[in-house]
Amino acid sequence: MHTLKQEHFVVYSTDTGEPIAEVTPEELAEEQSWTAFSLDGSMFVVGFPLRLTLYRLP
């Protein structure tokens, strides 16, 4: 059973404070997704125990 109805992430530039990417996962976690950035900041991952989705940032 999902307790979330929708999940949406906005990634902001640390230089300008402007949004550089918006991510809305296709599948919902049961409670809340996990997120992380790659070491070089070029990728963003959203996931939960059974699925990870990798997004390349501009």
C-alpha positions as CSV (number, residue, x, y, z in Angstrom):
1,M,0.0,0.0,0.0
2,H,1.4,3.4,-1.0
3,T,1.1,6.2,1.5
4,L,2.4,8.8,-1.0
5,K,0.2,10.1,-3.8
6,Q,3.0,11.9,-5.7
7,E,6.7,12.6,-5.3
8,H,8.6,15.4,-7.0
9,F,12.2,16.6,-6.7
10,V,13.7,19.9,-7.8
11,V,17.5,20.1,-8.2
12,Y,19.0,23.6,-7.8
13,S,22.3,25.1,-9.0
14,T,24.6,25.9,-6.1
15,D,26.0,28.8,-8.2
16,T,22.8,30.6,-9.1
17,G,20.1,29.1,-6.9
18,E,18.0,28.5,-10.0
19,P,16.4,25.1,-10.7
20,I,18.4,23.0,-13.2
21,A,16.3,19.8,-13.2
22,E,12.9,18.5,-12.0
23,V,12.3,14.8,-11.5
24,T,8.9,13.1,-10.9
25,P,9.5,9.3,-10.5
26,E,7.2,7.0,-12.5
27,E,6.8,4.6,-9.6
28,L,6.2,5.5,-6.0
29,A,8.1,4.1,-3.0
30,E,5.9,2.9,-0.1
31,E,6.9,5.8,2.1
32,Q,9.6,8.0,0.6
33,S,12.3,7.5,-2.1
34,W,16.0,7.7,-1.4
35,T,18.1,10.2,-3.4
36,A,21.8,10.8,-4.0
37,F,24.1,12.6,-6.3
38,S,27.2,11.2,-8.1
39,L,30.5,12.5,-6.8
40,D,31.0,14.8,-9.8
41,G,27.4,16.1,-9.5
42,S,26.5,15.1,-13.1
43,M,23.9,12.4,-12.1
44,F,21.0,12.2,-9.6
45,V,19.5,8.9,-8.5
46,V,16.0,8.3,-7.1
47,G,15.1,4.9,-5.7
48,F,13.7,2.5,-3.1
49,P,14.8,-1.0,-2.2
50,L,13.5,-2.7,-5.5
51,R,14.3,0.0,-8.1
52,L,16.8,2.8,-8.8
53,T,16.4,5.3,-11.6
54,L,19.4,7.4,-12.7
55,Y,19.0,10.9,-14.2
56,R,21.8,12.8,-16.0
57,L,21.8,16.4,-14.9
58,P,22.5,19.3,-17.4
